[in-house]
Amino acid sequence: MTAFTPTDILDDGGRVAGEHLVLGTPYGGPWPEGHHAMIVAAGCFWGVEKLLWNAPGVWTTLPGYAGGATQWPSYREVCGGRTGHTESVLAVFDPARTSFAQLLRLVLENHDPTQGDRQGNDIGPQYRSAVFPLDAEQARVTEETLAAYAPRLAAAGFGPITTEVTPLDRTPTGRFWVAEPFHRGYLEANPGGYCPVHATGVTCG
């Protein structure tokens, strides 16, 4: 796996323009030196993005699509379940203030990673739980975290974890595709927007 940089973020106009609606940081970089990125999916990306932009140490967030075979996918195509993509969120964070492991645990504890292709009433492969590691360390931490979390969920009566773990560069397109501008900071622009939390109440420990 190679280093992930802002040049790996694509929308249909090339480099992503504009600033984060809440954090005020540039979507398309440049990122501060030493900052890291991560890409996760946990159901509707509106709520996942809000969860991450509120996390200490997160510098910017961006909703998009990952894991599928279609290049330049649209929201309509992804919601039709035909692209193989899942609604995903890119987060860029300061490792001096937080870590991939901490943010991963936050995401896991705020959705149900045992539901397969759904989160609550949101049904389809575009809502599946997923982690797309960007380097070998993220892959290792993800596998170890899920292995430790599984028995805690089982003890609480939940089924096996269904979270997909696929390094981004091993997905069919190998890329994170940025969602339409309408989705960026959606729950800040639309505070009454529908996006329930599907937390299990089970912590990672």
Secondary structure, DSSP 4 states (H G I P E B T S, - for coil): -PPP-GGGEEBTTBSPPSB-TTT--BTT-PPPTT-EEEEEEES-HHHHHHHHHTSTTEEEEEEEEESSS-SS--HHHHHTT-S--EEEEEEEE-TTT--HHHHHHHHHHTS-TTSSSEETTEESGGG-EEE--SSHHHHHHHHHHHHHHHHHHHHTT------EE--GGGSSS-SEEEPPGGGTTHHHH-TT--------S----
